[in-house]
Amino acid sequence: MIKIENVNFTYADGTQALFTVSCEFHSDHLFAVLGESGSGKTTLLNCLGRFLHPQEGTIKLDGEDISTMSEKAFRQKLGVVFQKLHLFPHLNILQNMLLAPKVVQGRHETELKKEATAMLERLGIADLAESYPTQVSGGQAQRAAIARGLMLQPEYLLLDEPTSALDARTSAEFAQWLKELHEETHFIVVTHDLPFAQLIAQKGIYMENGRIVHEGDIETITKTAAKYSV
């Protein structure tokens, strides 16, 4: 479980992005974080991923304060796939997937190649293993980035706008894939895509002006979100 308690975050220019945010992400649910642009949802994701450090409050991962965890221990438990993807342009898709588990976990390349190939096949992009990020479409790159994030076998994987480069059909297929993987990895999805959130999530939160204004079942949350321009 991820537990957020009274988190406040203010940027260097004095803009406060999060106001006393408290919530829990239980591992038995797939969660969606919804909100308009500027609502604080991406700032919250960055705090969860330890790329930003709240001035106040705590974030606990399975009971342990993330600020006290070693970098290696933290990254093995929680991964992040950003909207910009950050695939290494000088490595092909397969090499992108192998790098982190080789360096962080010291795993053997032969074993990793089998896992990576199987994952690419599951995502329908096995034929792109030798392609470079600049040679694939946005949707293909999105799937490759998520596959790379899963190679470390994290307990939690945070996804920032994962359908931004996907069409409606591919989004539906991707949603089904995430639900199948939920037994292996727990997902927290930051998205403005309400139909996608309804397809994947059981629980959610809705943010506005740096605060959580609604939380609960995804049906209730998406009804609330539909009233706003998200």
C-alpha positions, 0 to 999 in steps of 0.5 A, a space after each residue: 500500500 502507498 499512503 500519502 499523509 498531509 503532503 504539501 509541495 511548493 515550487 521554487 517560484 512560490 507556486 503551491 501545487 499540493 495542499 495537504 494531500 492525503 490518500 491511500 493506494 491499496 495494492 488490491 485495486 488499480 487506481 486512476 488519478 484524474 484532474 484538469 491540467 494544473 490540478 496537481 496530479 502530475 506533481 503528485 506523481 513526481 512526489 510519489 516517484 521521488 523526483 520532487 520532495 514535499 516540504 511537508 507530509 510523508 509518503 509511505 510505501 508498504 509502511 516505509 517512508 520513501 524519503 529514507 529508502 535507498 535509491 536501489 531499494 526504492 527503484 526496485 519497488 516503484 517504477 515510473 513511465 512518464 508521458 515523454 517516455 525518455 527512451 534512450 535514442 541510441 539504443 534499440 527497443 530491446 536494448 532499452 528494456 535490458 539496460 536497467 535490470 542488467 545494471 540495477 539487478 545484475 541479471 543475466 542477459 540471456 534470461 532477460 532477452 527471453 522475458 523482454 521478447 515475450 513481453 514485446 510479443 504480448 504487446 504486439 510489437 515483437 517485430 520492433 525489438 531491433 528498431 530504434 525509438 525514432 523509427 517507431 510510432 508514438 503508440 509503439 514507443 508508449 508500449 515499449 516504454 511501459 514494457 521497459 518499466 515492467 522489466 524491473 518487476 516493480 511492485 508499483 508502476 506509475 503511468 503518466 498519461 499512458 494513452 496520450 499517443 494511442 488511438 481508441 482501439 489501441 487504448 482499449 487493448 492496452 487497458 485489457 493488458 493492464 488488467 491482466 498484468 495487475 496480479 503482477 504489478 500494481 498500477 497507478 494511472 494519471 490520466 485525463 482519458 475518462 473512458 480509459 479510466 473507466 476501463 482499467 480502474 476500480 478506484 480513483 481520486 479527482 484533483 482540483 487546484 492541488 487538492 483531492 476533492 473526490 475519491 472512491 469508486 471509479 464510476 463516481 469519480 468519472 461522473 464528477 470529472 465529466 463535469 469539468 474540462 479535463 
